[in-house]
Amino acid sequence: MREILTAIKPLAAEYYRLTGKPLGVTGEVAETIAVDVLGLELAPPRTAAYDAIRRTLDGSEKRIQIKGRAFGADANPGQRLGRIKQPAACYTVLLVLLDNAALDLREMWTAPYAAVAERLAKPGFKVRERGSLSVPEFKRLAVDMGNRLRSAFTACIAFFGGPGESPSTWGRMGGGAETQLVDDVVGSC
């Protein structure tokens, strides 16, 4: 599947460049990137209300809705997320912002589902009643995952050794402690 998405990304970016319209694969690309970067499991197709699962060290599942958006330097600042499914038995909503020139990862933001649902319930705008938030509105509720991931990586390097240590050696170094450390730092996702 990743090979297909890798092949589609340049075509989708070129289509956007030529037409100014998305090809319609942003959601799938965003889900794949989130799964790869955060070590999530993709939910089965057509699963209602969530797109991925994060398994914690205690064996519990955290269900995640993933929203993808292609976003460029010239993007309208009021761009909106796709409809956030409600009610949903999920833990968090993850926004994956992609560069619309290449559909590469730009930013990831995560917000607790309860906070998102509370914001959607506030009266005021018809689009909110339909389950949609603007990107800036979502970011005000969310945490920048890039900063959290950089912190987790820095913490792992500090904990397990200097820059010469590669992540592939971490599994032999701490009997699972490295997974706990990353899980603690990135726990809200």
Backbone bond lengths (Angstrom), bond angles and torsions (degrees), N, CA, C in turn:
res aa  C-N    CA-C-N  psi(-1)  N-CA   C-N-CA  omega(-1)  CA-C   N-CA-C  phi
1 M - - - 1.440 - - 1.536 110.97 -
2 R 1.341 116.92 -41.41 1.459 119.18 -179.36 1.533 111.86 -62.01
3 E 1.330 115.91 -34.12 1.470 119.37 178.62 1.525 110.29 -63.46
4 I 1.323 116.38 -39.27 1.467 120.62 179.41 1.531 109.67 -65.34
5 L 1.325 116.68 -47.28 1.463 119.55 -179.85 1.524 111.51 -65.36
6 T 1.320 117.29 -34.76 1.465 120.45 176.37 1.522 110.52 -62.81
7 A 1.331 116.52 -38.46 1.463 120.78 178.64 1.531 111.57 -72.76
8 I 1.328 117.18 -33.39 1.463 121.00 -176.66 1.525 112.15 -75.87
9 K 1.331 117.77 -33.21 1.462 120.54 -174.40 1.528 113.30 -53.61
10 P 1.342 120.25 -49.41 1.469 117.93 179.95 1.532 112.36 -65.75
11 L 1.336 116.61 -33.60 1.469 119.51 178.17 1.528 110.54 -66.72
12 A 1.323 116.88 -42.48 1.460 120.86 179.15 1.526 110.71 -65.15
13 A 1.324 117.04 -40.55 1.463 121.05 178.56 1.527 110.68 -64.52
14 E 1.312 117.20 -41.82 1.472 121.37 178.34 1.529 110.65 -65.92
15 Y 1.318 116.84 -41.75 1.465 121.68 177.33 1.526 109.98 -58.72
16 Y 1.346 116.27 -45.06 1.463 120.49 178.52 1.526 110.42 -62.83
17 R 1.321 116.75 -42.98 1.465 120.88 -179.75 1.526 110.97 -60.55
18 L 1.318 116.77 -40.55 1.469 121.28 -177.40 1.524 113.47 -77.61
19 T 1.322 117.38 -36.98 1.466 120.34 -171.88 1.525 114.45 -109.96
20 G 1.353 115.95 -20.23 1.455 119.11 -174.48 1.516 113.01 77.32
21 K 1.327 116.75 6.30 1.468 121.88 179.66 1.530 109.41 -119.48
22 P 1.329 117.16 146.93 1.468 119.49 177.65 1.522 110.99 -74.47
23 L 1.319 115.70 153.03 1.463 121.48 179.26 1.526 111.83 -79.24
24 G 1.314 118.11 -20.98 1.455 120.78 178.01 1.512 114.37 102.46
25 V 1.333 117.82 19.83 1.465 120.86 178.97 1.531 111.81 -114.85
26 T 1.323 116.88 7.03 1.460 121.02 -176.20 1.527 111.44 -58.73
27 G 1.330 117.51 -43.19 1.460 120.60 -178.91 1.513 112.58 -61.47
28 E 1.319 116.60 -44.47 1.466 120.62 -179.68 1.520 111.45 -66.57
29 V 1.335 116.48 -40.72 1.462 119.97 177.98 1.533 109.59 -64.52
30 A 1.324 117.44 -44.02 1.471 121.49 179.90 1.525 110.94 -61.67
31 E 1.327 117.75 -43.40 1.467 120.71 178.99 1.521 111.09 -62.11
32 T 1.316 116.91 -44.01 1.463 120.68 -179.39 1.518 111.29 -63.98
33 I 1.325 117.47 -42.60 1.459 121.04 178.54 1.527 110.32 -63.04
34 A 1.338 116.97 -45.45 1.476 120.45 179.91 1.520 110.96 -60.89
35 V 1.323 116.95 -43.08 1.468 121.10 179.44 1.523 110.14 -61.58
36 D 1.323 116.94 -45.25 1.468 121.07 -178.70 1.530 112.43 -67.70
37 V 1.324 117.46 -47.28 1.455 121.24 -174.36 1.523 111.84 -71.15
38 L 1.339 116.84 -39.91 1.460 120.13 -173.94 1.525 113.74 -101.19
39 G 1.329 117.48 -0.48 1.460 119.80 178.69 1.519 113.06 67.98
40 L 1.308 116.85 37.92 1.461 121.84 -179.70 1.519 110.22 -89.50
41 E 1.321 116.09 168.83 1.467 122.48 170.94 1.518 107.39 -106.84
42 L 1.308 116.48 132.02 1.450 120.54 175.97 1.524 109.15 -70.91
43 A 1.309 117.89 134.33 1.463 121.80 177.38 1.527 108.64 -70.44
44 P 1.326 118.24 156.57 1.467 119.83 176.97 1.533 110.55 -59.67
45 P 1.341 117.65 152.43 1.469 120.50 179.43 1.529 111.49 -55.11
46 R 1.322 114.97 144.80 1.473 123.14 177.10 1.526 114.03 66.08
47 T 1.318 117.66 20.28 1.462 120.61 175.36 1.518 107.77 -70.35
48 A 1.322 116.54 127.73 1.462 120.56 -177.97 1.529 110.39 -74.75
49 A 1.318 116.17 132.11 1.456 124.82 166.61 1.529 116.87 79.29
50 Y 1.318 120.57 -6.06 1.462 119.61 173.57 1.528 109.53 -152.59
51 D 1.337 114.81 158.41 1.465 121.26 -173.69 1.522 113.36 -116.01
52 A 1.336 116.74 -24.33 1.462 120.45 -176.45 1.524 109.71 -148.58
53 I 1.343 113.95 165.77 1.460 121.72 -179.43 1.524 108.35 -130.01
54 R 1.327 115.17 136.17 1.462 120.58 170.87 1.516 106.68 -111.80
55 R 1.314 116.45 121.55 1.460 121.06 177.48 1.518 108.38 -90.54
56 T 1.318 115.69 130.18 1.457 120.38 -179.58 1.519 109.36 -90.53
57 L 1.305 116.32 169.87 1.461 120.83 -178.45 1.524 112.23 -64.32
58 D 1.333 117.49 -27.72 1.464 119.47 178.33 1.525 112.43 -83.05
59 G 1.345 117.22 3.82 1.461 121.91 176.11 1.513 115.07 91.00
60 S 1.329 117.98 -3.22 1.460 118.85 179.35 1.528 110.20 -78.74
61 E 1.319 115.06 163.64 1.460 121.82 -179.98 1.522 110.04 -110.55
62 K 1.318 115.88 138.59 1.458 122.23 172.32 1.527 106.03 -115.05
63 R 1.316 116.15 116.90 1.471 121.27 -178.92 1.526 109.88 -87.88
64 I 1.333 115.08 139.58 1.456 121.29 -171.89 1.523 110.35 -130.82
65 Q 1.331 116.16 129.45 1.464 121.34 168.15 1.519 106.69 -88.92
66 I 1.320 117.07 132.15 1.461 121.40 179.91 1.520 108.60 -112.98
67 K 1.319 115.59 128.26 1.455 122.18 176.68 1.516 107.57 -118.27
68 G 1.321 117.05 128.52 1.456 121.98 179.06 1.509 110.37 -111.80
69 R 1.318 115.30 146.28 1.450 120.84 178.94 1.515 108.39 -147.52
70 A 1.342 117.12 128.27 1.463 121.38 172.81 1.525 106.63 -82.68
71 F 1.318 115.70 130.65 1.461 121.21 -168.61 1.508 107.10 -142.25
72 G 1.303 117.98 126.76 1.458 120.54 178.82 1.505 111.84 -121.40
73 A 1.326 115.50 -179.86 1.463 120.79 -179.07 1.526 110.63 -62.64
74 D 1.328 116.86 -31.40 1.461 120.88 -177.92 1.536 112.36 -97.16
75 A 1.313 116.89 15.31 1.465 120.81 -175.99 1.522 111.56 -69.76
76 N 1.311 114.66 148.82 1.456 122.01 174.05 1.529 108.09 -64.69
77 P 1.324 119.40 123.75 1.463 120.39 -177.32 1.537 113.16 -64.29
78 G 1.318 117.37 -17.26 1.462 120.48 179.84 1.518 113.95 -92.33
79 Q 1.354 117.40 13.94 1.465 119.16 179.47 1.512 110.34 -51.58
80 R 1.338 114.87 145.42 1.447 120.74 -175.94 1.515 111.15 -111.02
81 L 1.332 114.55 152.53 1.461 121.14 172.66 1.522 108.40 -76.96
82 G 1.325 115.46 160.32 1.455 119.58 170.76 1.525 109.54 -65.76
83 R 1.295 116.26 166.72 1.463 122.08 -177.72 1.529 111.52 -55.78
84 I 1.321 116.09 127.83 1.457 121.92 176.22 1.520 107.03 -87.88
85 K 1.311 115.40 120.85 1.462 120.09 -174.54 1.522 111.16 -67.13
86 Q 1.342 115.23 134.29 1.464 121.91 179.35 1.520 109.66 -141.06
87 P 1.278 119.15 148.96 1.450 125.10 -18.75 1.525 109.20 -67.55
88 A 1.296 116.57 157.15 1.455 119.94 -176.93 1.517 110.37 -139.65
89 A 1.297 115.36 137.64 1.467 120.89 175.43 1.520 107.93 -88.74
90 C 1.334 115.62 63.54 1.460 118.43 178.56 1.515 109.37 -128.95
91 Y 1.302 114.56 161.52 1.454 123.93 -172.75 1.524 111.80 -91.96
92 T 1.319 115.81 -38.65 1.458 119.98 -173.43 1.527 110.44 -150.35
93 V 1.331 114.81 160.57 1.460 122.27 173.18 1.518 106.19 -115.52
94 L 1.307 116.23 129.17 1.461 122.72 -177.69 1.519 108.75 -113.51
95 L 1.316 117.05 124.21 1.458 122.63 176.34 1.519 108.43 -101.92
96 V 1.334 116.17 123.34 1.460 122.50 177.90 1.528 106.85 -110.98
97 L 1.330 115.93 110.54 1.456 121.00 177.91 1.516 108.88 -93.98
98 L 1.327 115.03 127.22 1.461 121.60 -178.33 1.520 109.38 -111.70
99 D 1.316 116.18 148.32 1.454 122.03 173.87 1.526 107.27 -71.53
100 N 1.335 117.64 122.24 1.462 118.25 -176.21 1.524 113.48 -71.74
101 A 1.327 117.67 -9.60 1.466 119.82 177.42 1.523 112.18 -78.70
102 A 1.344 118.53 -26.81 1.467 120.73 -177.13 1.530 113.11 -142.33
103 L 1.339 117.14 -1.16 1.472 122.92 -175.30 1.530 112.16 57.61
104 D 1.337 115.43 33.93 1.458 121.19 173.70 1.527 108.91 -92.19
105 L 1.307 116.23 155.65 1.463 121.93 -179.28 1.523 111.16 -62.84
106 R 1.334 115.81 129.95 1.470 122.08 172.68 1.516 110.60 -107.61
107 E 1.347 115.56 -50.44 1.460 120.21 -175.72 1.524 108.93 -150.60
108 M 1.339 115.45 156.20 1.466 121.77 170.41 1.518 107.57 -134.14
109 W 1.318 115.50 133.88 1.456 122.77 179.86 1.520 108.56 -128.73
110 T 1.330 116.80 140.94 1.455 120.53 178.87 1.528 109.85 -128.75
111 A 1.328 114.65 139.77 1.465 120.80 178.15 1.518 108.28 -136.58
112 P 1.329 117.15 144.30 1.465 119.65 176.73 1.534 109.65 -61.20
113 Y 1.308 115.94 137.32 1.461 119.75 -179.74 1.530 111.01 -56.49
114 A 1.323 117.56 -39.17 1.470 121.00 -178.56 1.530 111.01 -59.43
115 A 1.332 118.06 -40.82 1.464 121.61 179.12 1.525 110.87 -67.04
116 V 1.325 116.78 -39.45 1.463 121.38 178.94 1.532 109.55 -65.99
117 A 1.327 116.66 -46.12 1.467 120.65 179.84 1.530 110.98 -61.67
118 E 1.332 116.20 -39.87 1.471 120.30 178.24 1.527 110.56 -62.45
119 R 1.331 116.51 -43.10 1.473 120.88 179.34 1.527 110.52 -65.33
120 L 1.308 117.94 -41.22 1.465 121.18 179.32 1.527 111.62 -65.31
121 A 1.322 117.15 -27.66 1.460 121.59 -178.41 1.529 113.01 -78.26
122 K 1.341 117.48 -15.75 1.463 119.87 -179.78 1.524 109.53 -69.10
123 P 1.321 116.46 132.09 1.460 119.16 179.67 1.524 111.22 -69.32
124 G 1.313 114.97 158.48 1.458 118.13 175.54 1.512 114.70 146.02
125 F 1.318 117.84 -51.88 1.459 119.41 -175.32 1.523 110.09 -124.93
126 K 1.321 116.05 138.60 1.465 120.98 179.44 1.523 111.29 -62.05
127 V 1.341 117.49 -38.91 1.463 119.52 -178.22 1.518 111.12 -63.43
128 R 1.335 117.19 -34.36 1.454 119.96 177.07 1.524 110.39 -66.34
129 E 1.328 116.65 -37.83 1.466 120.83 177.66 1.528 110.70 -61.84
130 R 1.330 116.55 -27.25 1.471 120.56 179.12 1.528 111.92 -88.69
131 G 1.320 117.69 4.37 1.462 121.23 175.81 1.504 115.13 90.40
132 S 1.318 117.59 26.32 1.460 120.44 -176.61 1.528 111.04 -121.59
133 L 1.324 115.77 136.37 1.458 123.01 174.40 1.520 108.95 -120.07
134 S 1.331 116.47 152.87 1.457 119.14 172.51 1.529 108.23 -75.64
135 V 1.317 116.35 160.50 1.467 120.51 178.43 1.529 110.45 -59.49
136 P 1.358 119.50 -48.10 1.475 118.31 179.26 1.533 112.71 -62.59
137 E 1.321 117.60 -36.88 1.456 121.04 179.18 1.534 110.62 -64.18
138 F 1.345 116.37 -41.35 1.463 120.23 177.26 1.532 110.25 -64.08
139 K 1.338 117.19 -43.51 1.462 121.08 -178.19 1.527 112.15 -60.79
140 R 1.334 116.97 -31.33 1.470 119.51 178.78 1.531 111.35 -66.64
141 L 1.337 117.38 -24.44 1.461 122.09 178.80 1.524 112.30 -91.63
142 A 1.327 116.77 -11.45 1.462 122.02 -163.88 1.523 113.29 -110.88
143 V 1.334 113.51 172.55 1.456 123.97 175.09 1.530 107.31 -115.10
144 D 1.320 116.51 136.99 1.467 122.51 178.47 1.525 109.03 -72.46
145 M 1.330 117.40 111.05 1.458 121.51 -178.63 1.515 112.06 -68.47
146 G 1.317 118.38 -25.45 1.463 120.35 177.59 1.515 110.75 -59.94
147 N 1.321 116.38 -44.63 1.465 119.72 177.78 1.521 110.83 -64.97
148 R 1.331 117.64 -40.45 1.463 120.68 -179.86 1.526 110.55 -67.11
149 L 1.343 117.08 -40.35 1.468 119.59 179.84 1.525 110.97 -67.71
150 R 1.333 116.39 -39.92 1.472 119.05 177.10 1.531 109.56 -62.46
151 S 1.339 116.44 -40.32 1.465 120.34 178.42 1.526 110.75 -63.68
152 A 1.342 116.30 -42.35 1.471 120.24 -179.98 1.527 110.04 -63.37
153 F 1.329 117.16 -43.93 1.455 120.93 -179.22 1.526 110.11 -63.43
154 T 1.341 115.99 -45.28 1.462 120.12 178.96 1.520 110.86 -61.33
155 A 1.338 116.31 -42.48 1.469 120.48 179.58 1.527 110.68 -63.50
156 C 1.328 117.18 -40.68 1.470 120.34 179.65 1.519 110.96 -65.85
157 I 1.321 116.99 -42.75 1.468 120.37 177.97 1.528 109.54 -61.45
158 A 1.324 116.60 -45.30 1.466 120.52 -179.68 1.533 111.08 -64.03
159 F 1.324 116.61 -37.94 1.455 121.56 -176.52 1.524 112.45 -75.35
160 F 1.347 116.60 -39.39 1.457 120.16 -171.85 1.510 115.22 -106.41
161 G 1.297 117.89 -2.86 1.458 118.40 177.83 1.504 111.07 139.83
162 G 1.280 115.01 176.58 1.457 121.67 -176.66 1.514 112.58 -76.33
163 P 1.313 115.32 -170.65 1.455 121.28 -177.48 1.529 113.79 -59.01
164 G 1.316 118.00 -18.59 1.459 120.27 179.26 1.519 113.48 -73.05
165 E 1.318 116.98 -17.16 1.462 119.77 179.75 1.517 109.54 -81.34
166 S 1.296 116.10 133.45 1.462 119.45 177.46 1.516 109.29 -100.93
167 P 1.349 116.79 153.32 1.454 119.52 179.19 1.526 113.14 -56.18
168 S 1.334 118.45 -26.44 1.462 120.12 -179.62 1.523 112.43 -66.68
169 T 1.342 117.42 -19.58 1.468 119.58 179.02 1.518 111.77 -90.21
170 W 1.304 118.55 -9.63 1.453 121.08 -175.56 1.518 112.27 -62.95
171 G 1.304 117.16 -34.54 1.463 120.86 -178.19 1.519 112.74 -60.36
172 R 1.335 118.68 -29.28 1.466 121.60 -179.49 1.514 111.80 -88.97
173 M 1.326 116.87 -7.77 1.449 118.98 -167.90 1.510 114.82 -93.36
174 G 1.335 119.21 -28.67 1.445 116.37 -170.53 1.507 114.52 -139.30
175 G 1.306 119.79 15.47 1.451 120.50 177.67 1.508 112.87 54.68
176 G 1.331 117.59 39.46 1.458 120.42 178.42 1.520 113.82 98.13
177 A 1.321 117.04 -7.86 1.469 119.28 -178.80 1.521 111.52 -62.43
178 E 1.338 116.29 -34.89 1.458 118.50 179.59 1.516 111.38 -64.42
179 T 1.321 117.61 -37.42 1.456 120.89 177.80 1.520 109.85 -65.98
180 Q 1.321 116.77 -40.68 1.465 120.84 178.16 1.517 110.49 -62.55
181 L 1.331 117.60 -42.53 1.451 121.96 -178.84 1.523 110.40 -62.15
182 V 1.323 117.16 -49.64 1.461 120.63 179.23 1.520 109.50 -64.29
183 D 1.334 117.71 -41.67 1.463 121.48 179.87 1.523 110.31 -60.41
184 D 1.326 117.65 -39.95 1.459 121.36 178.70 1.520 111.37 -65.18
185 V 1.340 116.66 -43.29 1.462 120.64 -176.66 1.527 111.28 -72.11
186 V 1.317 117.45 -40.02 1.456 121.91 -175.51 1.534 110.16 -100.82
187 G 1.293 117.49 15.63 1.464 123.15 -171.74 1.504 116.34 -55.84
188 S 1.304 120.55 -26.61 1.461 119.33 -176.37 1.515 112.43 -76.02
189 C 1.313 117.12 -10.02 1.457 118.01 179.24 1.474 106.46 -88.50
